[in-house]
Amino acid sequence: MNTTRLEAFSDGVIAIIITIMVLEFKVPHDASLAALRPLLPVFLTYVLSFVMLGIYWNNHHHLMHLTQRVSGRVLWGNLHLLFWLSLIPFVTAWMNETHRSAVPVAAYGVVLLGAAAAWSIMQAQIVRHEANVQVREAVGADWKGRASLLAYVAALPLAFAWTGLSLGLFVVVAMLWLVPDRRIESRVYRGGA
């Protein structure tokens, strides 16, 4: 089967996840700029989570444009990824409610680790199922994916020693993925997808 339904469903789920996150913002009752100051940490956590979701959406978009057909395993791999992504609003809100305490920051790390692992599994299923050589070449060694997994694993125990360092690792991973990865995108445009 082709990727159309999988893409549409994934796009819808990610849009809902982002909507849920923004609804967590509490509007200040004061009309001054000073009333926004306590919301700055909440906003920064939202930005991190939004960027993470945006990275997954962007990479999913490019990977699906190279993928010509999906199997049941790919569908389940995609659902596995969406499961972890759907938990991001919960752990984001929990971190904000507890002022980034150790357990919620660690839980955020577990969710990011789960999403990264699910991405790797789904990507491996696509590579295994897809006869298109472009997908295999585009994915390659996936050093960013492996580095992300290692950073998330390192961030988990750090959350209990120094939450700031753990959050810093999450930001580093986001910045790593914000740097354009031309492996897949170049093949999308070369192949005319």
LODRENVO-186250 format. One record per residue (C-alpha): residue in one letter; residue number from 0; x, y, z. Coordinates in Angstrom, 1 decimal. Layout:
% residues N
<aa = a	i = NUM	px = X	py = Y	pz = Z>
...
This chain:
% residues 193
<aa = m	i = 0	px = 0.0	py = 0.0	pz = 0.0>
<aa = n	i = 1	px = 1.2	py = 3.6	pz = -0.6>
<aa = t	i = 2	px = 2.0	py = 6.1	pz = 2.2>
<aa = t	i = 3	px = -0.9	py = 8.5	pz = 1.7>
<aa = r	i = 4	px = -3.1	py = 7.4	pz = 4.7>
<aa = l	i = 5	px = -0.1	py = 6.9	pz = 6.9>
<aa = e	i = 6	px = 1.1	py = 10.5	pz = 6.2>
<aa = a	i = 7	px = -2.3	py = 12.0	pz = 6.6>
<aa = f	i = 8	px = -2.9	py = 10.3	pz = 9.9>
<aa = s	i = 9	px = 0.5	py = 11.2	pz = 11.2>
<aa = d	i = 10	px = 0.1	py = 14.8	pz = 10.2>
<aa = g	i = 11	px = -3.2	py = 15.0	pz = 12.0>
<aa = v	i = 12	px = -1.9	py = 13.4	pz = 15.2>
<aa = i	i = 13	px = 1.1	py = 15.7	pz = 15.3>
<aa = a	i = 14	px = -1.1	py = 18.8	pz = 14.7>
<aa = i	i = 15	px = -3.4	py = 17.7	pz = 17.6>
<aa = i	i = 16	px = -0.4	py = 17.1	pz = 19.9>
<aa = i	i = 17	px = 0.9	py = 20.7	pz = 19.2>
<aa = t	i = 18	px = -2.6	py = 22.1	pz = 19.8>
<aa = i	i = 19	px = -2.8	py = 20.3	pz = 23.1>
<aa = m	i = 20	px = 0.5	py = 21.7	pz = 24.2>
<aa = v	i = 21	px = -0.4	py = 25.3	pz = 23.4>
<aa = l	i = 22	px = -3.7	py = 24.9	pz = 25.3>
<aa = e	i = 23	px = -1.6	py = 24.3	pz = 28.5>
<aa = f	i = 24	px = -0.6	py = 28.0	pz = 28.5>
<aa = k	i = 25	px = -2.4	py = 29.9	pz = 31.3>
<aa = v	i = 26	px = -3.3	py = 33.4	pz = 30.3>
<aa = p	i = 27	px = -2.1	py = 36.0	pz = 32.8>
<aa = h	i = 28	px = -4.8	py = 38.2	pz = 34.4>
<aa = d	i = 29	px = -2.6	py = 41.3	pz = 34.3>
<aa = a	i = 30	px = -2.1	py = 43.3	pz = 31.1>
<aa = s	i = 31	px = 1.5	py = 44.2	pz = 31.8>
<aa = l	i = 32	px = 4.6	py = 42.7	pz = 30.2>
<aa = a	i = 33	px = 5.8	py = 41.9	pz = 33.8>
<aa = a	i = 34	px = 2.9	py = 39.4	pz = 34.0>
<aa = l	i = 35	px = 4.6	py = 37.4	pz = 31.2>
<aa = r	i = 36	px = 7.9	py = 37.0	pz = 33.1>
<aa = p	i = 37	px = 6.7	py = 33.9	pz = 35.2>
<aa = l	i = 38	px = 5.6	py = 32.3	pz = 31.9>
<aa = l	i = 39	px = 9.1	py = 32.5	pz = 30.3>
<aa = p	i = 40	px = 10.2	py = 29.0	pz = 31.6>
<aa = v	i = 41	px = 6.9	py = 27.5	pz = 30.5>
<aa = f	i = 42	px = 7.3	py = 29.1	pz = 27.1>
<aa = l	i = 43	px = 10.9	py = 27.9	pz = 26.7>
<aa = t	i = 44	px = 9.8	py = 24.3	pz = 27.6>
<aa = y	i = 45	px = 7.0	py = 24.7	pz = 25.0>
<aa = v	i = 46	px = 9.5	py = 25.8	pz = 22.4>
<aa = l	i = 47	px = 11.8	py = 22.8	pz = 23.1>
<aa = s	i = 48	px = 8.8	py = 20.4	pz = 22.8>
<aa = f	i = 49	px = 7.5	py = 22.2	pz = 19.7>
<aa = v	i = 50	px = 10.9	py = 22.0	pz = 18.0>
<aa = m	i = 51	px = 11.2	py = 18.3	pz = 18.9>
<aa = l	i = 52	px = 7.8	py = 17.6	pz = 17.3>
<aa = g	i = 53	px = 8.6	py = 19.8	pz = 14.3>
<aa = i	i = 54	px = 11.8	py = 17.8	pz = 13.8>
<aa = y	i = 55	px = 9.9	py = 14.5	pz = 13.8>
<aa = w	i = 56	px = 7.3	py = 15.9	pz = 11.5>
<aa = n	i = 57	px = 9.8	py = 17.3	pz = 9.1>
<aa = n	i = 58	px = 11.9	py = 14.1	pz = 9.0>
<aa = h	i = 59	px = 8.7	py = 12.0	pz = 8.7>
<aa = h	i = 60	px = 7.6	py = 14.1	pz = 5.8>
<aa = h	i = 61	px = 10.9	py = 13.6	pz = 3.9>
<aa = l	i = 62	px = 11.2	py = 9.9	pz = 4.7>
<aa = m	i = 63	px = 7.6	py = 9.2	pz = 3.5>
<aa = h	i = 64	px = 8.2	py = 11.1	pz = 0.2>
<aa = l	i = 65	px = 11.1	py = 8.6	pz = -0.5>
<aa = t	i = 66	px = 9.0	py = 5.7	pz = 0.6>
<aa = q	i = 67	px = 6.8	py = 4.3	pz = -2.0>
<aa = r	i = 68	px = 4.9	py = 1.6	pz = -0.1>
<aa = v	i = 69	px = 4.4	py = 0.5	pz = 3.5>
<aa = s	i = 70	px = 3.8	py = -2.8	pz = 5.2>
<aa = g	i = 71	px = 1.9	py = -3.7	pz = 8.3>
<aa = r	i = 72	px = 5.2	py = -3.5	pz = 10.3>
<aa = v	i = 73	px = 5.8	py = 0.0	pz = 9.0>
<aa = l	i = 74	px = 2.3	py = 1.0	pz = 10.0>
<aa = w	i = 75	px = 2.8	py = -0.4	pz = 13.5>
<aa = g	i = 76	px = 6.2	py = 1.3	pz = 13.7>
<aa = n	i = 77	px = 4.6	py = 4.6	pz = 12.8>
<aa = l	i = 78	px = 1.9	py = 4.1	pz = 15.5>
<aa = h	i = 79	px = 4.7	py = 3.3	pz = 18.0>
<aa = l	i = 80	px = 6.3	py = 6.6	pz = 17.1>
<aa = l	i = 81	px = 3.1	py = 8.5	pz = 17.4>
<aa = f	i = 82	px = 2.4	py = 6.9	pz = 20.9>
<aa = w	i = 83	px = 5.7	py = 8.4	pz = 22.2>
<aa = l	i = 84	px = 5.1	py = 11.7	pz = 20.5>
<aa = s	i = 85	px = 1.6	py = 11.9	pz = 22.0>
<aa = l	i = 86	px = 3.1	py = 11.8	pz = 25.5>
<aa = i	i = 87	px = 5.1	py = 15.0	pz = 24.9>
<aa = p	i = 88	px = 2.3	py = 17.4	pz = 26.0>
<aa = f	i = 89	px = 1.9	py = 15.4	pz = 29.3>
<aa = v	i = 90	px = 5.6	py = 15.4	pz = 30.3>
<aa = t	i = 91	px = 6.0	py = 19.0	pz = 29.1>
<aa = a	i = 92	px = 3.1	py = 20.1	pz = 31.3>
<aa = w	i = 93	px = 4.4	py = 18.0	pz = 34.2>
<aa = m	i = 94	px = 7.9	py = 19.6	pz = 34.0>
<aa = n	i = 95	px = 6.3	py = 23.1	pz = 34.0>
<aa = e	i = 96	px = 4.0	py = 22.3	pz = 36.9>
<aa = t	i = 97	px = 6.9	py = 21.1	pz = 39.0>
<aa = h	i = 98	px = 9.4	py = 23.7	pz = 37.9>
<aa = r	i = 99	px = 11.5	py = 21.2	pz = 36.1>
<aa = s	i = 100	px = 12.0	py = 18.8	pz = 39.0>
<aa = a	i = 101	px = 14.1	py = 15.7	pz = 38.6>
<aa = v	i = 102	px = 11.4	py = 13.0	pz = 38.1>
<aa = p	i = 103	px = 9.4	py = 15.0	pz = 35.5>
<aa = v	i = 104	px = 12.6	py = 15.9	pz = 33.6>
<aa = a	i = 105	px = 13.6	py = 12.2	pz = 33.6>
<aa = a	i = 106	px = 10.2	py = 11.3	pz = 32.4>
<aa = y	i = 107	px = 10.6	py = 13.8	pz = 29.6>
<aa = g	i = 108	px = 13.9	py = 12.1	pz = 28.7>
<aa = v	i = 109	px = 12.2	py = 8.7	pz = 28.8>
<aa = v	i = 110	px = 9.6	py = 10.0	pz = 26.3>
<aa = l	i = 111	px = 12.2	py = 11.5	pz = 24.0>
<aa = l	i = 112	px = 14.2	py = 8.3	pz = 24.2>
<aa = g	i = 113	px = 11.1	py = 6.3	pz = 23.4>
<aa = a	i = 114	px = 10.3	py = 8.5	pz = 20.4>
<aa = a	i = 115	px = 13.9	py = 8.2	pz = 19.2>
<aa = a	i = 116	px = 13.9	py = 4.5	pz = 19.5>
<aa = a	i = 117	px = 10.5	py = 4.2	pz = 17.8>
<aa = w	i = 118	px = 11.8	py = 6.4	pz = 15.0>
<aa = s	i = 119	px = 14.8	py = 4.1	pz = 14.6>
<aa = i	i = 120	px = 12.6	py = 1.0	pz = 14.6>
<aa = m	i = 121	px = 10.2	py = 2.5	pz = 12.0>
<aa = q	i = 122	px = 13.0	py = 3.7	pz = 9.8>
<aa = a	i = 123	px = 14.6	py = 0.2	pz = 9.9>
<aa = q	i = 124	px = 11.2	py = -1.4	pz = 9.0>
<aa = i	i = 125	px = 11.0	py = 1.0	pz = 6.0>
<aa = v	i = 126	px = 14.5	py = 0.3	pz = 4.9>
<aa = r	i = 127	px = 13.8	py = -3.5	pz = 5.2>
<aa = h	i = 128	px = 10.5	py = -3.3	pz = 3.4>
<aa = e	i = 129	px = 11.3	py = -0.7	pz = 0.7>
<aa = a	i = 130	px = 12.8	py = -2.0	pz = -2.5>
<aa = n	i = 131	px = 13.9	py = 1.6	pz = -3.4>
<aa = v	i = 132	px = 17.7	py = 1.9	pz = -3.0>
<aa = q	i = 133	px = 17.3	py = 5.6	pz = -2.4>
<aa = v	i = 134	px = 15.8	py = 5.0	pz = 1.0>
<aa = r	i = 135	px = 18.7	py = 2.8	pz = 2.1>
<aa = e	i = 136	px = 21.3	py = 5.2	pz = 0.8>
<aa = a	i = 137	px = 19.5	py = 8.2	pz = 2.4>
<aa = v	i = 138	px = 19.3	py = 6.6	pz = 5.8>
<aa = g	i = 139	px = 22.9	py = 5.4	pz = 5.8>
<aa = a	i = 140	px = 24.6	py = 5.0	pz = 9.1>
<aa = d	i = 141	px = 22.2	py = 7.5	pz = 10.8>
<aa = w	i = 142	px = 24.9	py = 8.9	pz = 13.1>
<aa = k	i = 143	px = 22.4	py = 11.6	pz = 14.3>
<aa = g	i = 144	px = 19.9	py = 9.0	pz = 15.4>
<aa = r	i = 145	px = 22.5	py = 7.1	pz = 17.3>
<aa = a	i = 146	px = 24.0	py = 10.2	pz = 18.9>
<aa = s	i = 147	px = 20.4	py = 11.3	pz = 19.9>
<aa = l	i = 148	px = 19.8	py = 7.9	pz = 21.6>
<aa = l	i = 149	px = 23.1	py = 8.1	pz = 23.5>
<aa = a	i = 150	px = 22.4	py = 11.7	pz = 24.6>
<aa = y	i = 151	px = 18.9	py = 10.7	pz = 25.9>
<aa = v	i = 152	px = 20.3	py = 7.7	pz = 27.8>
<aa = a	i = 153	px = 23.0	py = 10.0	pz = 29.3>
<aa = a	i = 154	px = 20.4	py = 12.6	pz = 30.2>
<aa = l	i = 155	px = 18.3	py = 10.2	pz = 32.3>
<aa = p	i = 156	px = 20.6	py = 9.8	pz = 35.3>
<aa = l	i = 157	px = 21.7	py = 13.4	pz = 35.0>
<aa = a	i = 158	px = 18.1	py = 14.5	pz = 35.6>
<aa = f	i = 159	px = 18.5	py = 13.3	pz = 39.2>
<aa = a	i = 160	px = 21.9	py = 15.0	pz = 39.7>
<aa = w	i = 161	px = 21.5	py = 18.2	pz = 37.7>
<aa = t	i = 162	px = 18.3	py = 18.8	pz = 35.8>
<aa = g	i = 163	px = 19.8	py = 21.8	pz = 33.9>
<aa = l	i = 164	px = 22.4	py = 19.6	pz = 32.3>
<aa = s	i = 165	px = 19.8	py = 17.0	pz = 31.4>
<aa = l	i = 166	px = 17.7	py = 19.7	pz = 29.8>
<aa = g	i = 167	px = 20.8	py = 21.0	pz = 28.1>
<aa = l	i = 168	px = 21.4	py = 17.7	pz = 26.4>
<aa = f	i = 169	px = 17.8	py = 17.8	pz = 25.1>
<aa = v	i = 170	px = 18.5	py = 21.2	pz = 23.6>
<aa = v	i = 171	px = 21.8	py = 19.9	pz = 22.1>
<aa = v	i = 172	px = 19.9	py = 17.1	pz = 20.4>
<aa = a	i = 173	px = 17.3	py = 19.5	pz = 19.0>
<aa = m	i = 174	px = 20.1	py = 21.8	pz = 17.7>
<aa = l	i = 175	px = 21.8	py = 18.8	pz = 16.1>
<aa = w	i = 176	px = 18.6	py = 18.0	pz = 14.2>
<aa = l	i = 177	px = 18.0	py = 21.6	pz = 13.3>
<aa = v	i = 178	px = 21.1	py = 21.6	pz = 11.2>
<aa = p	i = 179	px = 19.8	py = 20.5	pz = 7.8>
<aa = d	i = 180	px = 20.3	py = 16.9	pz = 7.1>
<aa = r	i = 181	px = 20.6	py = 16.7	pz = 3.3>
<aa = r	i = 182	px = 20.7	py = 12.9	pz = 3.0>
<aa = i	i = 183	px = 17.0	py = 12.4	pz = 2.6>
<aa = e	i = 184	px = 15.9	py = 15.8	pz = 1.4>
<aa = s	i = 185	px = 18.4	py = 15.8	pz = -1.5>
<aa = r	i = 186	px = 17.1	py = 12.4	pz = -2.7>
<aa = v	i = 187	px = 13.5	py = 13.6	pz = -2.5>
<aa = y	i = 188	px = 14.2	py = 16.5	pz = -4.9>
<aa = r	i = 189	px = 16.5	py = 14.4	pz = -7.1>
<aa = g	i = 190	px = 13.8	py = 11.7	pz = -7.4>
<aa = g	i = 191	px = 11.0	py = 14.2	pz = -8.2>
<aa = a	i = 192	px = 8.9	py = 13.1	pz = -5.3>
